[in-house]
Amino acid sequence: MMCLNALFQVGEGNVEEVRAVVAAGKPLAYTTVLTLLDRLARRGVVSRRKQGRGYRYFPTVDRNRLRHMALKQFLEYHFSGSADELKSFLENPPAVPETEAEPELVAAAEPLPAPPLAMAQYAGDAGRQPDFVSTLVPELAAGMSGNPSSESEM
């Protein structure tokens, strides 16, 4: 996600330009950024064009569609897909008792699953589009393959 967000910020860039934006938050090696961009390109999330000895990368997924997909996954995971449950939670947050064990619970807690495109970014079998894209957001998968979608707009 870091590389994709960097591309949204710069619009188009080579590995070093993307790396410079990513480095503001988390320094990554040149080869790491190159690998992540290559995996995103193989999945159709970014495109690239040859320039000199390297490539220039640019996003092919609309940022708002990506945000919608991430929000949809968040709602599904934490609120059973209900925007009303999220609204209720935000309007009336439950009291969270502070305990001495709380820092230990936070440290021992499992990390949350990554958003779909972030999982695609790190997935090992980069040769095919992940099934979750077509399952969660059919119109995004259709847009990536160039096929019109029969589903309504998100």
C-alpha angles and dihedrals in degrees: 000000000000093000093045091049089049090053090050087053098048098029094218132010150150123250094272093050092049090045091053091055093045091047090066088072104022126002112233131182118256091244092051092055090044091053093047093049091047091052091048089050093051089052093050095243091116132020129213138202128199116255118173109312094338142042137259114221130207133175119259096186119082110245093226091053089051091050091048091051092050092048091049091053091047091052092048094048100043107022106028089254093298119135087188090060090051091048091050091048092051094046095046109023113194117247110258111208114224113229135173089244093058097092088052091050091051092048092047095044118114114248116254117257114266120253113265098261092046088054089050088051092058101030115122101221099066095168097087139040111259115253093230091070093060092038099049101032113017094177091056091052090047091049091051092051094041094244119131115245125231091203121095121261114272 
